[in-house]
Amino acid sequence: MRTLLYILAAPILLAACASTPAGEETPRGVAKYADDPRLGEEVDRICFASSIDSFGNNTRDTLTVREGRDHYLIEVMGVCTNLDDAMRIGLDSTGSCLRDMDAIIVSTQIMGGRDGSPFDTQRCTVKSIHKWNPDAEKADAEESSSAPQED
């Protein structure tokens, strides 16, 4: 029985050893997009927040939303564990604009659970909001492919 436990625990221990080098931390939140051409300037609010019609690019601490023609990257405080697997979101804002310190309600289920489980929803506090340009990556790729090649 002990041998079986050692065999099952070995991959976990080896994975722990394969983490980033000492002193190096993986960037989180907006910091991981520092060199990304899609990241724009920070804004203080998204007005007409009720007209946000889609979201995507979810991680445990960021997501992108679309409001009309505008796109935004929203960073939440800490880690919002359900955000990575979110199927729907709701906004809890004071007024018609989403600002820092307002909240995003995240659910991992498309439809409300019949059992009323509290584990499928999570409230995540907004830390910052940035403009997001999803076409910037394509534009940069096109510019580099159309640049003259040196022989």
Number of C-alpha atoms within 10 A of each C-alpha: 5 7 8 8 9 11 10 11 11 11 11 10 11 10 9 10 10 8 11 10 8 6 5 8 9 8 10 15 21 20 11 10 14 12 8 14 16 20 19 18 10 14 14 13 17 22 14 13 20 16 12 17 10 13 18 15 11 17 19 19 22 24 21 20 21 17 17 11 5 13 21 25 28 24 26 26 17 14 17 20 15 22 28 18 14 23 15 16 19 14 17 20 17 11 11 14 16 22 23 19 16 18 21 21 18 23 22 19 14 10 9 12 12 6 6 8 9 9 9 14 20 19 19 24 20 21 19 20 25 20 19 22 17 15 10 15 13 12 13 13 10 11 10 10 10 9 8 8 7 4 3
